[in-house]
Amino acid sequence: MLKREFSSYKEMLRQLAKDYKWLIIAGLVLFLPSIIIYAAKPTILPYCPINQLCSAYSTPWGAFTSIFIYDSWTNIFAFVIFFIFLWAMEVFARDYVRPRRANFAAIFMYVAGILAGLIEIAHNHNIVSFGPSGVVYAFIGIVVSLSLINILLPNWERGKDEITKIEDKTYFIINLIVFLFFFVWIFFDPASFISKAPNVNYAVHGIAFLIGFVGTFVRAVILRIKHMPQPKYVLGR
């Protein structure tokens, strides 16, 4: 892996903030409206039939608008924690890889979260839900998938001339720790991953996670195939 030498921690943080700019903005766009709405209406659920912003079969646009409605500080805390994991995983990645992956995560977590909401209301016509948890769980899926990809396909976004063996053991170890952390968490404590609390649309959590995980892995495979060296054929005499 290519390491970049930073003259100071401030320079490193400045560069990483630049690389993850759109992901940071995506997080702020997701949570700031939630905080504002919560400040105005702390108990938003009774207002769902009135404002028609919640996700339901009768209001399918709510799969989008509902993600901007506050439901818990847990989602904000979880997003920050998983963002730190992603940052730690990519510290030793090449400079052009970090913003590319961050930009993909910023867009795809919204796509996966909204798609999960649409799938759920199409399946369950009686559900009414709100909150950004679908997007957050999609982001978790993206991070877990990237950690696995970094372990199995460390050169997945590189061209022929850049394909090398894993030279930086720290890069491998960090990604392995992140993947094992999520694997152990999901395996031994699924209740915290698929919440069964009242008024929590736990199905969206699982669907969003799977879309985020699978979609990210499929993208990696496609890029890997695209960048694989092509065989050369020589015409005989």
Secondary structure as the mmCIF struct_conf table of DSSP 4:
data_model
#
loop_
_struct_conf.conf_type_id
_struct_conf.id
_struct_conf.beg_label_comp_id
_struct_conf.beg_label_asym_id
_struct_conf.beg_label_seq_id
_struct_conf.end_label_comp_id
_struct_conf.end_label_asym_id
_struct_conf.end_label_seq_id
BEND BEND1 SER A 7 SER A 8
HELX_RH_AL_P HELX_RH_AL_P1 TYR A 9 ASP A 19
TURN_TY1_P TURN_TY1_P1 TYR A 20 TYR A 20
HELX_RH_AL_P HELX_RH_AL_P2 LYS A 21 ALA A 40
BEND BEND2 PRO A 42 PRO A 42
HELX_RH_3T_P HELX_RH_3T_P1 LEU A 45 TYR A 47
HELX_RH_AL_P HELX_RH_AL_P3 CYS A 48 ASN A 51
BEND BEND3 CYS A 54 CYS A 54
STRN STRN1 SER A 55 ALA A 56
TURN_TY1_P TURN_TY1_P2 TYR A 57 SER A 58
STRN STRN2 THR A 59 THR A 59
TURN_TY1_P TURN_TY1_P3 PRO A 60 TRP A 61
HELX_RH_AL_P HELX_RH_AL_P4 GLY A 62 THR A 65
HELX_RH_3T_P HELX_RH_3T_P2 SER A 66 PHE A 68
BEND BEND4 ILE A 69 ILE A 69
HELX_RH_AL_P HELX_RH_AL_P5 TRP A 73 GLU A 90
TURN_TY1_P TURN_TY1_P4 VAL A 91 PHE A 92
BEND BEND5 ALA A 93 ALA A 93
TURN_TY1_P TURN_TY1_P5 ASP A 95 TYR A 96
HELX_RH_AL_P HELX_RH_AL_P6 VAL A 97 HIS A 123
TURN_TY1_P TURN_TY1_P6 HIS A 125 ASN A 126
STRN STRN3 SER A 129 SER A 129
BEND BEND6 GLY A 131 GLY A 131
TURN_TY1_P TURN_TY1_P7 PRO A 132 PRO A 132
HELX_RH_AL_P HELX_RH_AL_P7 SER A 133 LEU A 152
TURN_TY1_P TURN_TY1_P8 PRO A 154 GLU A 157
HELX_RH_3T_P HELX_RH_3T_P3 LYS A 160 GLU A 162
HELX_RH_AL_P HELX_RH_AL_P8 LYS A 169 PHE A 188
HELX_RH_AL_P HELX_RH_AL_P9 PRO A 190 PHE A 193
BEND BEND7 ILE A 194 ILE A 194
TURN_TY1_P TURN_TY1_P9 PRO A 198 ASN A 199
HELX_RH_AL_P HELX_RH_AL_P10 TYR A 202 LYS A 226
TURN_TY1_P TURN_TY1_P10 HIS A 227 HIS A 227
BEND BEND8 MET A 228 MET A 228
HELX_LH_PP_P HELX_LH_PP_P1 PRO A 229 PRO A 231
#
